[in-house]
Amino acid sequence: MNRTEFIFATAVILFVAFCVGWFANWLVHRFIRVSQSDVGELEKMAQELHEAEETRDQAITYLQQREAELTNQLSQTEAELAATMDGLREARQEAEQLRTHLERVGSG
């Protein structure tokens, strides 16, 4: 093989390698490329996700407020119950004292 044949064979090999590389690049970009409809769908999904997160945050805030209200109401009810029980206890003691006093007065 002389010098001219060697240069020609090298040129052909390099050209074929270039064509194979270019075709592989085109093929990869063809499969990876994102279409406009996909981008639009992704944006729509992102917006829906954002709205769902806002709704979730609002629900959590509402539940926390409602829980605080119910806890406060429960505390008030427990305080009223304790006061009522104390009043009932005192009334029973007073009634018992009056009963014993009447028995003493009645027997004496």
Secondary structure, 3 states (H helix, E strand, C coil): CCHHHHHHHHHHHHHHHHHHHHHHHHHHHHHHCCCHHHHHHHHHHHHHHHHHHHHHHHHHHHHHHHHHHHHHHHHHHHHHHHHHHHHHHHHHHHHHHHHHHHHHHHHC
